[in-house]
Amino acid sequence: MSDNGFKGKVAIVTGAATGIGFEIARQLATRGASVMLNDLDSEVLQKALARIREEGGDCESAAGDAGDPGYIERLVAKTVECFGRVDLAVANAGLTRFSSILDIEPSDLQSMLDLNLKGSVFLAKYAARQMIGQGDGGRILFMSSVTGHQAHPDAVCYGMTKAALRMLAKGLVVELAGHGITTNAISPGATTTERTLAGDAQFEAKWIETTPTGRVTAPIDIASTALWLLSPEAAQITGQTIVVDGGWTATSEVPNFSH
């Protein structure tokens, strides 16, 4: 893949202020794409925007709730207003709520359904409408999770939402492949980000113990996979989910969180 392989392309990345979303946006901008960054946290989003621009990337930002269909419609419209088109849409924004099924509250489940599922569905809807109108195809990418493949303690409802995204990627093939639009998903394993480290300072050390490759997944690992799926080289790949987890789903050993 050439360094400027995305020159002239326009991308939307939700949840782009930190972690995986930021790295995907950064890598796209580095390779010539114009990128609309979205995040709920406007202050952190502005820092992400400034950093990518300092590296020479062409990007704009739009703070807002990626789980709100009305906002998503406006986000796509703003992207077209700023850059003239939409070629790539990455539904990265997501919410994790760890809870036993015996304790989960309706509000916790609803918040995950809204952001993880509703947000992804409506980004696909409005981005696909724009891509079809342009007439030259596009790429839609969803962010699933290994918890959508394998059971994980206190993550059954979160994993349920992430498993649904795999079916969304597959099901949309029937409607969108004929328009030259591919729909795929990535399932990251335990990934070292600002959020995961803030939740547990020993996050990386714990997951190294149970990851067959001997290292924890980094945002660049996910971003590199995303770039390939978003690229012209992956034009014949659609309806698929790629697991990026250092082999964890082959063993599925869960770290001892008590130490």
Secondary structure as GFF3:
##gff-version 3
##sequence-region A 1 259
A	DSSP	beta_strand	10	13	.	.	.	ID=ss1
A	DSSP	alpha_helix	19	30	.	.	.	ID=ss2
A	DSSP	beta_strand	34	39	.	.	.	ID=ss3
A	DSSP	alpha_helix	42	54	.	.	.	ID=ss4
A	DSSP	beta_strand	58	63	.	.	.	ID=ss5
A	DSSP	alpha_helix	69	83	.	.	.	ID=ss6
A	DSSP	beta_strand	88	91	.	.	.	ID=ss7
A	DSSP	alpha_helix	106	112	.	.	.	ID=ss8
A	DSSP	pi_helix	113	118	.	.	.	ID=ss9
A	DSSP	alpha_helix	119	134	.	.	.	ID=ss10
A	DSSP	beta_strand	138	143	.	.	.	ID=ss11
A	DSSP	three_ten_helix	146	148	.	.	.	ID=ss12
A	DSSP	alpha_helix	156	176	.	.	.	ID=ss13
A	DSSP	three_ten_helix	177	179	.	.	.	ID=ss14
A	DSSP	beta_strand	181	188	.	.	.	ID=ss15
A	DSSP	alpha_helix	194	199	.	.	.	ID=ss16
A	DSSP	alpha_helix	203	208	.	.	.	ID=ss17
A	DSSP	alpha_helix	219	230	.	.	.	ID=ss18
A	DSSP	three_ten_helix	232	234	.	.	.	ID=ss19
A	DSSP	beta_strand	241	244	.	.	.	ID=ss20
A	DSSP	alpha_helix	248	251	.	.	.	ID=ss21
###
